[in-house]
Amino acid sequence: MTGYHAGPGPGHGRRLGFLDYEEERHERKISDRALIARLLKYLLKYKRRFIITVVTVIVVSLTGLLPPYLLKVAVDNYIANRDFLGLTFISMILVGVYLTNWISNYQRTYQMLWMGQNMVNELRNQLFSHLQELSFSFYDRSKAGEIISRVTNDTDTLSQIFVQGVVTLISDIITLIGIIAIMLWLSIPLTLAAFSVVPPFILLMFIFQSRLRKAYRATRKKIAAVTSRLEESISGIREIQSFTREQDVIKDFRQANVENLQANVQAGKLFALLMPAVQIVGAVGMCVVLWFSGILTISGGITLGIVIAFLLYVNKFFRPLVDLTTFYNTIQSAMSAAERIFVTLDTEPEIIDDPDAIELSHTKGEIVFNNVTFGYDPAHPVLEDVNIHVEPRKTLAIVGPTGAGKSTIAKLLSRFYEPQKGNITVDGHDIQKVTLNSLHKQIGIVLQEPFLFSGAIMENIKYGKLDASDDEVKQVAKIVRIHEFISSLPQGYETDVGERGARLSVGQRQLVSFARALLSNPPILILDEATSSVDPYTELKIKKALAVLMKNRTSLVIAHRLSTVRNADNIVVVNEGRIIEEGNHRELMKEKGMYYRLYKKQFKDT
């Protein structure tokens, strides 16, 4: 049915665990344990690949630990003893280790990316499917940008941080334990000397993390301001140009862009200081180990091979430490994204089928509202004690001032919302006792600003009946008087209408939506301000199309222009959520109430 539609650098802060602005201000309500358990269910669906990934992580970690020890063996056992055969043998082993490391690293990276992308694919499909089922009230209280962010940015974050983070955590723990074990085995005194720089290293990371987190938060704020300026300028380009405000808008955008630049430069400056600072701490550790190992070597306590191996292990020691000290903040970014995703997935539709709901078919089109009261906020009703009776194949016009509740009546009939009091029936069936799908098949809706999808005109008209033939489409187009226009286009019915039908005029989009509604042939038709946005000439064409569209079907016409409802079988006047007048045009004009005043005012203004 036609309905209401509702390598590190400043840009890589996530890798170091610095949360973005949205994550900073997001208050977590679900525990990490619950989120991780739920996320692991997605990974464990690929149990075989997960096991392969874990095995390759272990192999990569172990083969990464072997080269320094093999160099120690080469120096102490073969080079010192001038054993060239043994040196050749150990060199071949070293090549084999590096080759095994490379192959395993390839498999680890590939399997990790495969699982991450498939996890994203599954989550996005689940989110999108679930969003199609959620009630209008969900979209009323949610921003479109936030919903899009869940489906795109948050799922990407899970792939990049959670999957890779879990794998990196396993690798870092194995590597760190392995390095410490080997260092202790080689020399306990040298190990203790190496550990002397760990406390200042942790202090350094703590200081930089707090400052970098603030810096990256600032970059997220500033880029959000740039995005906001850009979105406003594109959406309001007609107003900007008509009021000649181009230079003002350019000035505002440049200011936002400069602030974004300054924030990123500041974050980059801090980041540029971090890695050299880590390297300095590492260099100090190397110097301490080198000095102490030199003393031990001179005294005969250790061999030259041990010194070389130990220095290499100390060099490797700090990378997993950096990862582990930032892991908590990094994983919190993924947890925040996961919570937002699961909160959306766990949101239940407010409008669902009753367990005993029946299929509504072969509808005559009788509509009854019985003492209906409704408010988007129940504490503030939009409609109160509304009673309406529309006989089959008759036309009911609903008129009244802006904000009176006219469109709400149509939304309740379509069961996009449910009344807090009273009930609505179609052919005697309470619409809460029939399936939503069967109800929607009985109703066609044409809006004030019809929504067309990107694609061909033919596809848009067929949206009302996907299995319709091209001849059926052309027939309804002729009936609503748009066939001639479509045929005049270079690509005819295959003409792309653009995003939201932007390549067609308002009147042309309206006629396409009429053809779409007519093709679906619903017994009940809702026209919500269908002619209010067009010029008088186009309105005349639309009126003729409407006459055909409304023939032999029950119609609810919500109108601001009262000239369009003079021939309605019945008219109800809605004001402040209540029906205050009812009758046909002649009867209401005789009463000289609100309808009379509105009608006279419109004709006086014209």
C-alpha positions as CSV (number, residue, x, y, z in Angstrom):
1,M,0.0,0.0,0.0
2,T,1.0,3.6,-0.5
3,G,1.6,4.8,3.1
4,Y,3.3,7.2,5.5
5,H,7.0,6.7,5.4
6,A,8.5,7.7,7.9
7,G,48.6,3.7,10.9
8,P,48.1,5.8,13.5
9,G,47.2,9.5,13.5
10,P,44.4,11.8,14.5
11,G,41.9,9.9,12.3
12,H,42.7,6.6,14.0
13,G,42.0,7.5,17.6
14,R,39.8,4.4,18.0
15,R,42.8,2.2,17.7
16,L,44.3,3.7,20.9
17,G,41.0,3.5,22.7
18,F,39.9,7.2,22.7
19,L,36.1,7.3,22.6
20,D,34.3,9.6,20.3
21,Y,31.9,12.3,21.5
22,E,28.7,10.3,21.2
23,E,30.3,7.4,23.1
24,E,31.6,9.7,25.8
25,R,28.1,11.0,26.6
26,H,26.3,7.7,26.1
27,E,25.4,6.3,29.5
28,R,25.8,2.5,29.5
29,K,23.0,0.4,31.0
30,I,23.9,-3.1,30.0
31,S,26.9,-4.8,31.6
32,D,30.0,-5.7,29.5
33,R,29.6,-9.3,30.4
34,A,26.1,-9.5,28.9
35,L,27.1,-7.6,25.8
36,I,30.2,-9.8,25.2
37,A,28.2,-13.0,25.7
38,R,25.7,-11.8,23.1
39,L,28.4,-10.7,20.7
40,L,30.2,-14.0,21.0
41,K,27.1,-15.8,19.8
42,Y,27.6,-14.2,16.5
43,L,31.3,-15.2,16.3
44,L,30.6,-18.7,17.5
45,K,28.2,-19.2,14.5
46,Y,31.5,-19.4,12.6
47,K,33.0,-21.8,15.1
48,R,35.3,-23.5,12.6
49,R,36.7,-20.2,11.4
50,F,37.0,-18.9,15.0
51,I,39.1,-22.0,16.0
52,I,41.3,-21.5,12.9
53,T,41.7,-17.8,13.9
54,V,42.7,-18.7,17.5
55,V,45.1,-21.4,16.3
56,T,46.7,-19.0,13.8
57,V,47.0,-16.3,16.5
58,I,48.8,-18.8,18.7
59,V,51.1,-19.8,15.9
60,V,51.8,-16.2,14.9
61,S,52.6,-15.3,18.6
62,L,54.8,-18.3,19.1
63,T,56.7,-17.9,15.8
64,G,57.1,-14.2,16.7
65,L,58.9,-15.3,19.9
66,L,61.3,-17.7,18.3
67,P,63.6,-15.5,16.2
68,P,65.5,-13.8,19.1
69,Y,66.1,-17.1,20.7
70,L,67.3,-18.7,17.4
71,L,69.7,-15.7,17.0
72,K,71.0,-16.5,20.6
73,V,71.6,-20.1,19.6
74,A,73.3,-19.0,16.3
75,V,75.6,-16.6,18.1
76,D,76.5,-18.8,21.1
77,N,76.5,-22.3,19.5
78,Y,77.6,-21.8,15.9
79,I,79.2,-18.4,15.2
80,A,81.3,-18.5,18.4
81,N,82.4,-22.1,17.5
82,R,82.8,-21.3,13.7
83,D,80.3,-24.0,12.9
84,F,79.2,-23.0,9.4
85,L,77.0,-26.1,8.9
86,G,75.2,-25.5,12.1
87,L,74.8,-21.8,11.2
88,T,73.3,-22.8,7.8
89,F,70.9,-25.2,9.6
90,I,69.8,-22.6,12.1
91,S,69.4,-20.0,9.3
92,M,67.1,-22.4,7.4
93,I,65.1,-22.9,10.6
94,L,64.8,-19.2,11.0
95,V,63.6,-18.8,7.4
96,G,61.0,-21.6,8.1
97,V,59.8,-19.8,11.2
98,Y,59.4,-16.5,9.3
99,L,57.6,-18.3,6.5
100,T,55.2,-20.0,9.0
101,N,54.6,-16.7,10.7
102,W,53.8,-15.0,7.4
103,I,51.3,-17.8,6.3
104,S,49.7,-17.9,9.7
105,N,49.5,-14.1,9.9
106,Y,47.8,-14.1,6.5
107,Q,45.3,-16.7,7.6
108,R,44.7,-14.8,10.9
109,T,44.0,-11.5,9.2
110,Y,41.8,-13.1,6.5
111,Q,39.7,-15.1,8.9
112,M,39.4,-12.2,11.3
113,L,38.2,-9.9,8.5
114,W,35.8,-12.6,7.2
115,M,34.2,-13.0,10.5
116,G,34.0,-9.3,11.1
117,Q,32.4,-8.5,7.8
118,N,29.9,-11.4,8.1
119,M,29.1,-10.3,11.6
120,V,28.4,-6.8,10.2
121,N,26.3,-8.2,7.4
122,E,24.2,-10.3,9.7
123,L,23.7,-7.4,12.2
124,R,22.8,-4.9,9.4
125,N,20.3,-7.3,7.9
126,Q,18.7,-7.9,11.4
127,L,18.6,-4.2,12.1
128,F,17.1,-3.3,8.8
129,S,14.5,-6.1,8.9
130,H,13.6,-5.1,12.5
131,L,13.3,-1.4,11.6
132,Q,10.6,-2.4,9.0
133,E,8.5,-3.9,11.8
134,L,8.8,-1.1,14.3
135,S,5.8,1.2,14.9
136,F,5.6,4.8,13.9
137,S,6.0,5.8,17.6
138,F,9.6,4.6,17.5
139,Y,10.4,6.9,14.6
140,D,8.6,9.8,16.3
141,R,11.1,9.6,19.2
142,S,14.2,8.8,17.1
143,K,16.4,10.9,14.9
144,A,16.9,9.5,11.3
145,G,20.7,10.2,11.6
146,E,20.9,8.2,14.8
147,I,19.1,5.2,13.2
148,I,21.3,5.3,10.2
149,S,24.4,5.5,12.5
150,R,23.3,2.3,14.2
151,V,23.1,0.4,10.9
152,T,26.3,1.8,9.4
153,N,28.8,3.3,11.9
154,D,28.0,1.1,15.0
155,T,28.2,-2.2,13.0
156,D,31.5,-1.1,11.5
157,T,32.8,-0.3,14.9
158,L,32.0,-3.8,16.1
159,S,33.8,-5.3,13.2
160,Q,36.9,-3.1,13.5
161,I,37.2,-3.1,17.3
162,F,35.4,-6.1,18.8
163,V,36.5,-8.8,16.4
164,Q,40.0,-7.4,15.9
165,G,40.2,-6.4,19.6
166,V,39.4,-9.9,20.8
167,V,42.0,-11.4,18.4
168,T,44.6,-8.8,19.3
169,L,44.0,-9.4,23.1
170,I,44.6,-13.1,22.7
171,S,47.8,-12.4,20.7
172,D,49.1,-9.8,23.1
173,I,48.5,-12.0,26.2
174,I,50.3,-14.9,24.6
175,T,53.1,-12.7,23.4
176,L,53.6,-10.9,26.7
177,I,53.5,-14.2,28.8
178,G,55.9,-15.8,26.3
179,I,58.3,-12.8,26.4
180,I,58.3,-12.7,30.2
181,A,58.8,-16.5,30.5
182,I,61.7,-16.5,28.0
183,M,63.3,-13.5,29.6
184,L,63.1,-15.1,33.1
185,W,64.5,-18.3,31.7
186,L,67.4,-16.5,30.0
187,S,68.2,-14.3,33.0
188,I,66.3,-13.3,36.1
189,P,68.5,-10.3,37.0
190,L,68.2,-8.9,33.4
191,T,64.4,-9.4,33.6
192,L,64.1,-7.4,36.8
193,A,66.3,-4.7,35.2
194,A,63.9,-4.5,32.2
195,F,60.9,-4.3,34.6
196,S,62.3,-1.2,36.2
197,V,60.8,1.0,33.3
198,V,57.3,-0.6,33.5
199,P,56.0,1.8,36.2
200,P,57.0,5.0,34.4
201,F,55.7,3.5,31.2
202,I,52.2,2.9,32.7
203,L,52.3,6.4,34.2
204,L,53.1,7.8,30.8
205,M,50.2,6.0,29.1
206,F,47.8,7.1,31.8
207,I,48.8,10.8,31.3
208,F,48.5,10.6,27.6
209,Q,45.3,8.7,27.5
210,S,43.4,11.3,29.5
211,R,44.7,14.1,27.4
212,L,44.2,12.4,24.1
213,R,40.7,11.3,25.0
214,K,39.8,15.0,25.5
215,A,41.5,15.9,22.3
216,Y,39.6,13.3,20.3
217,R,36.4,14.2,21.9
218,A,37.0,17.8,20.7
219,T,37.6,16.5,17.1
220,R,34.3,14.6,17.2
221,K,32.4,17.8,18.3
222,K,34.0,19.9,15.6
223,I,33.5,17.4,12.8
224,A,29.8,17.2,14.0
225,A,29.6,21.0,13.6
226,V,31.1,20.8,10.1
227,T,28.6,18.0,9.1
228,S,25.7,20.0,10.5
229,R,26.7,23.1,8.6
230,L,27.1,21.1,5.4
231,E,23.7,19.3,5.8
232,E,21.9,22.6,6.5
233,S,23.5,24.4,3.5
234,I,22.5,21.5,1.1
235,S,19.0,21.2,2.5
236,G,18.4,24.9,2.5
237,I,20.2,25.9,-0.7
238,R,17.1,27.4,-2.2
239,E,16.5,29.7,0.8
240,I,20.2,30.5,0.9
241,Q,20.3,31.6,-2.7
242,S,16.9,33.3,-2.7
243,F,18.0,35.5,0.3
244,T,21.6,35.9,-1.1
245,R,23.2,34.5,2.0
246,E,25.9,32.5,0.2
247,Q,28.8,34.5,1.7
248,D,27.4,34.3,5.2
249,V,27.0,30.5,4.9
250,I,30.5,30.2,3.4
251,K,31.9,32.2,6.3
252,D,30.1,30.1,8.9
253,F,31.3,26.9,7.2
254,R,34.9,28.1,7.0
255,Q,34.8,29.0,10.7
256,A,33.5,25.5,11.6
257,N,36.1,24.0,9.3
258,V,39.0,26.0,10.8
259,E,37.9,24.9,14.3
260,N,37.8,21.3,13.1
261,L,41.3,21.8,11.7
262,Q,42.7,23.2,14.9
263,A,41.1,20.4,17.0
264,N,42.7,17.7,14.7
265,V,46.1,19.5,14.7
266,Q,46.0,19.5,18.5
267,A,45.1,15.8,18.6
268,G,47.8,15.1,16.1
269,K,50.3,17.0,18.1
270,L,49.6,15.0,21.2
271,F,49.6,11.8,19.2
272,A,52.9,12.8,17.7
273,L,54.4,13.1,21.2
274,L,53.0,9.8,22.4
275,M,54.9,7.3,20.3
276,P,58.3,9.1,20.7
277,A,57.7,9.2,24.4
278,V,57.0,5.4,24.4
279,Q,60.1,4.9,22.3
280,I,62.1,7.0,24.8
281,V,60.9,4.8,27.7
282,G,61.7,1.7,25.6
283,A,65.2,3.1,24.8
284,V,65.8,3.8,28.5
285,G,64.8,0.2,29.2
286,M,67.2,-1.0,26.5
287,C,70.0,1.1,27.9
288,V,69.4,-0.3,31.4
289,V,69.4,-3.8,30.1
290,L,72.4,-3.2,27.8
291,W,74.4,-1.7,30.7
292,F,73.5,-4.4,33.1
293,S,74.0,-7.2,30.6
294,G,77.4,-5.8,29.7
295,I,78.5,-6.1,33.3
296,L,77.1,-9.6,33.5
297,T,78.8,-10.6,30.2
298,I,82.2,-9.2,31.3
299,S,81.9,-11.1,34.6
300,G,81.0,-14.2,32.7
301,G,77.5,-14.4,34.0
302,I,75.8,-14.5,30.6
303,T,76.8,-15.0,27.0
304,L,76.8,-12.5,24.1
305,G,73.9,-14.5,22.5
306,I,71.7,-13.9,25.6
307,V,72.5,-10.2,25.4
308,I,71.4,-10.0,21.8
309,A,68.2,-12.1,22.4
310,F,67.4,-10.1,25.5
311,L,67.6,-6.8,23.8
312,L,65.3,-8.0,21.0
313,Y,62.8,-9.3,23.6
314,V,62.8,-6.0,25.5
315,N,62.1,-4.2,22.2
316,K,59.1,-6.5,21.6
317,F,58.0,-6.1,25.2
318,F,56.4,-2.7,24.9
319,R,54.0,-3.3,21.9
320,P,51.7,-5.7,23.7
321,L,51.9,-3.4,26.8
322,V,50.7,-0.5,24.8
323,D,47.8,-2.6,23.4
324,L,46.8,-4.0,26.8
325,T,46.9,-0.6,28.6
326,T,44.6,0.9,26.0
327,F,42.4,-2.2,25.5
328,Y,39.8,-1.3,28.1
329,N,39.0,2.1,26.5
330,T,39.1,0.5,23.0
331,I,36.7,-2.2,23.9
332,Q,34.4,0.3,25.6
333,S,33.8,1.9,22.2
334,A,32.7,-1.5,20.8
335,M,30.5,-2.1,23.9
336,S,28.8,1.3,23.5
337,A,28.1,0.5,19.8
338,A,26.9,-3.0,20.7
339,E,24.5,-1.6,23.3
340,R,23.0,0.9,20.9
341,I,22.5,-1.9,18.3
342,F,20.9,-4.4,20.8
343,V,18.7,-1.7,22.3
344,T,17.3,-1.1,18.9
345,L,17.0,-4.9,18.2
346,D,15.3,-5.4,21.5
347,T,12.7,-2.6,20.9
348,E,9.4,-4.3,20.5
349,P,6.9,-3.1,17.9
350,E,4.0,-1.4,19.8
351,I,1.5,-2.4,17.0
352,I,1.5,-6.2,16.6
353,D,-1.0,-8.8,15.4
354,D,-3.4,-10.3,18.0
355,P,-2.8,-14.0,18.5
356,D,-6.3,-14.7,17.2
357,A,-6.2,-12.0,14.4
358,I,-8.1,-12.9,11.3
359,E,-7.4,-12.0,7.7
360,L,-9.4,-9.1,6.3
361,S,-10.5,-9.7,2.7
362,H,-13.1,-8.6,0.2
363,T,-13.8,-5.5,2.1
364,K,-16.9,-3.4,1.3
365,G,-15.4,-0.4,2.9
366,E,-17.6,0.5,5.9
367,I,-15.6,2.4,8.5
368,V,-16.7,3.2,12.1
369,F,-14.9,5.1,14.8
370,N,-16.5,4.4,18.2
371,N,-15.6,7.0,20.9
372,V,-12.0,7.1,19.9
373,T,-9.5,9.1,22.0
374,F,-5.9,9.2,21.2
375,G,-2.7,11.2,22.0
376,Y,0.8,10.7,20.8
377,D,1.5,11.6,24.5
378,P,-1.4,9.9,26.3
379,A,-1.5,12.8,28.8
380,H,-2.3,15.2,26.0
381,P,-5.0,13.8,23.7
382,V,-5.0,14.9,20.0
383,L,-8.5,13.3,19.4
384,E,-11.2,13.0,22.0
385,D,-14.4,10.9,21.8
386,V,-14.4,10.9,18.0
387,N,-17.4,9.1,16.4
388,I,-17.4,8.6,12.6
389,H,-19.4,6.4,10.3
390,V,-18.5,6.0,6.6
391,E,-20.8,3.9,4.5
392,P,-19.3,1.6,1.8
393,R,-18.2,3.5,-1.4
394,K,-19.0,6.8,0.1
395,T,-16.7,9.8,0.5
396,L,-16.0,11.4,3.8
397,A,-14.2,14.7,3.9
398,I,-12.3,15.7,7.1
399,V,-11.7,19.5,7.4
400,G,-10.5,21.9,10.1
401,P,-7.7,24.2,11.1
402,T,-4.1,23.1,11.1
403,G,-3.3,20.9,14.1
404,A,-6.9,19.9,14.7
405,G,-6.1,16.1,14.3
406,K,-7.3,15.5,10.8
407,S,-4.2,13.4,9.7
408,T,-4.3,11.5,13.0
409,I,-7.6,10.1,12.0
410,A,-6.1,8.6,8.9
411,K,-3.1,7.2,10.8
412,L,-5.4,5.5,13.3
413,L,-7.5,3.9,10.5
414,S,-4.3,2.5,9.0
415,R,-3.4,1.3,12.5
416,F,0.0,3.1,12.5
417,Y,-1.0,4.0,16.1
418,E,-3.6,2.6,18.5
419,P,-6.2,4.6,20.3
420,Q,-6.0,4.8,24.1
421,K,-9.8,4.6,24.2
422,G,-12.6,3.4,21.9
423,N,-12.2,1.2,18.8
424,I,-12.2,1.4,15.0
425,T,-14.0,-1.2,12.8
426,V,-13.9,-2.0,9.1
427,D,-16.9,-3.9,7.9
428,G,-17.7,-4.6,11.5
429,H,-14.2,-6.1,12.3
430,D,-12.2,-4.4,15.0
431,I,-9.0,-3.5,13.2
432,Q,-7.0,-4.6,16.3
433,K,-8.4,-8.1,15.7
434,V,-7.3,-8.4,12.0
435,T,-3.8,-8.9,10.7
436,L,-1.9,-5.7,9.9
437,N,-0.8,-7.0,6.5
438,S,-4.4,-7.7,5.5
439,L,-5.6,-4.4,6.8
440,H,-3.0,-2.5,4.9
441,K,-3.9,-4.3,1.7
442,Q,-7.3,-2.8,1.9
443,I,-6.1,0.8,2.2
444,G,-4.4,3.1,-0.2
445,I,-2.9,6.4,0.9
446,V,-1.9,9.4,-1.1
447,L,-0.1,12.1,0.8
448,Q,0.4,15.8,0.4
449,E,4.0,15.2,-0.5
450,P,4.1,11.7,-2.1
451,F,7.2,9.7,-1.7
452,L,8.8,8.2,-4.8
453,F,11.8,5.9,-4.6
454,S,14.9,6.3,-6.7
455,G,14.4,4.4,-9.9
456,A,12.2,4.2,-12.9
457,I,8.7,5.6,-13.1
458,M,7.6,2.1,-14.0
459,E,9.1,0.6,-10.8
460,N,7.4,3.4,-8.7
461,I,4.0,2.7,-10.1
462,K,4.4,-1.1,-9.7
463,Y,5.2,-0.5,-6.1
464,G,1.4,-0.7,-5.6
465,K,1.3,-4.1,-7.2
466,L,4.7,-5.8,-7.8
467,D,3.4,-8.5,-10.1
468,A,1.5,-6.0,-12.4
469,S,2.3,-6.1,-16.1
470,D,3.6,-3.1,-18.0
471,D,0.3,-2.8,-19.8
472,E,-1.5,-2.6,-16.5
473,V,0.8,0.2,-15.4
474,K,0.2,2.1,-18.7
475,Q,-3.5,1.7,-18.3
476,V,-3.7,3.2,-14.9
477,A,-1.4,6.0,-16.0
478,K,-3.8,6.8,-18.8
479,I,-6.7,6.8,-16.3
480,V,-5.0,9.4,-14.1
481,R,-3.9,11.4,-17.1
482,I,-0.1,11.1,-16.8
483,H,0.6,8.6,-19.6
484,E,1.0,11.3,-22.2
485,F,3.6,13.1,-20.1
486,I,5.6,9.9,-19.3
487,S,5.5,8.9,-23.0
488,S,7.0,12.3,-24.0
489,L,10.1,11.6,-21.8
490,P,13.2,10.3,-23.7
491,Q,13.2,7.1,-21.7
492,G,9.5,6.9,-21.2
493,Y,8.5,4.7,-18.3
494,E,12.1,3.8,-17.6
495,T,13.0,7.4,-16.7
496,D,14.8,7.7,-13.4
497,V,12.8,10.0,-11.1
498,G,15.9,10.7,-8.9
499,E,16.0,10.7,-5.1
500,R,12.5,11.1,-3.6
501,G,11.3,11.9,-7.2
502,A,13.3,15.2,-7.3
503,R,13.3,15.1,-11.2
504,L,9.5,15.4,-11.3
505,S,7.4,18.4,-10.3
506,V,5.1,18.1,-7.3
507,G,2.1,17.6,-9.5
508,Q,3.8,14.9,-11.6
509,R,4.8,13.1,-8.4
510,Q,1.3,13.3,-7.2
511,L,-0.1,11.8,-10.4
512,V,2.4,9.0,-10.3
513,S,1.3,8.3,-6.7
514,F,-2.3,8.3,-7.9
515,A,-1.4,5.7,-10.5
516,R,0.4,3.6,-7.9
517,A,-2.7,3.7,-5.6
518,L,-5.1,2.9,-8.5
519,L,-2.9,-0.1,-9.6
520,S,-3.2,-1.6,-6.1
521,N,-7.0,-1.1,-6.3
522,P,-7.7,-0.8,-2.6
523,P,-11.4,-0.7,-1.5
524,I,-10.5,2.1,0.9
525,L,-8.6,5.3,-0.1
526,I,-7.1,8.0,2.1
527,L,-6.2,11.3,0.5
528,D,-4.2,13.5,2.9
529,E,-4.0,17.1,1.6
530,A,-3.4,15.6,-1.9
531,T,-3.9,18.9,-3.7
532,S,-2.6,21.5,-1.2
533,S,0.9,21.8,-2.7
534,V,0.1,22.4,-6.3
535,D,-0.9,25.3,-8.5
536,P,-4.6,25.7,-9.7
537,Y,-3.9,24.3,-13.2
538,T,-2.3,21.2,-11.8
539,E,-5.0,21.0,-9.2
540,L,-7.6,20.8,-11.9
541,K,-5.8,17.9,-13.5
542,I,-5.4,16.2,-10.2
543,K,-9.2,16.7,-9.5
544,K,-10.0,14.9,-12.7
545,A,-7.7,12.0,-11.7
546,L,-9.2,12.0,-8.2
547,A,-12.6,11.5,-9.6
548,V,-11.5,8.4,-11.3
549,L,-9.4,7.2,-8.3
550,M,-12.3,7.6,-5.8
551,K,-14.9,6.0,-8.0
552,N,-16.6,2.9,-6.4
553,R,-14.4,3.0,-3.3
554,T,-14.7,4.3,0.2
555,S,-12.7,7.5,0.5
556,L,-11.4,9.7,3.3
557,V,-10.4,13.1,2.0
558,I,-8.4,15.3,4.4
559,A,-8.4,18.7,2.9
560,H,-7.3,22.2,3.6
561,R,-8.8,23.6,0.4
562,L,-12.5,23.3,1.0
563,S,-13.3,23.7,-2.7
564,T,-12.1,20.2,-3.2
565,V,-14.7,18.6,-0.8
566,R,-17.9,20.2,-1.9
567,N,-19.1,17.0,-3.6
568,A,-18.2,14.8,-0.6
569,D,-21.1,12.6,0.7
570,N,-20.4,13.7,4.2
571,I,-18.1,16.3,5.8
572,V,-16.8,16.4,9.4
573,V,-15.2,19.5,10.9
574,V,-12.5,18.8,13.5
575,N,-11.3,21.4,15.9
576,E,-9.0,20.8,18.9
577,G,-9.4,17.1,18.6
578,R,-13.2,17.0,18.5
579,I,-15.8,16.7,15.8
580,I,-17.8,19.9,16.1
581,E,-19.9,19.8,12.9
582,E,-21.1,17.1,10.4
583,G,-23.1,17.1,7.3
584,N,-22.8,17.7,3.5
585,H,-21.6,21.0,2.0
586,R,-25.1,22.5,1.7
587,E,-26.1,21.6,5.2
588,L,-22.9,23.0,6.8
589,M,-23.2,26.2,4.9
590,K,-26.7,26.7,6.2
591,E,-25.4,26.1,9.8
592,K,-23.0,29.1,9.4
593,G,-20.5,27.5,11.8
594,M,-16.8,26.9,11.5
595,Y,-17.1,25.3,8.1
596,Y,-19.0,28.3,6.8
597,R,-16.4,30.7,8.2
598,L,-13.5,28.7,6.8
599,Y,-15.1,28.4,3.4
600,K,-16.0,32.1,3.2
601,K,-12.5,33.1,4.3
602,Q,-10.8,31.0,1.7
603,F,-12.9,32.4,-1.1
604,K,-12.5,35.9,0.2
605,D,-8.7,35.4,0.2
606,T,-8.8,34.1,-3.3
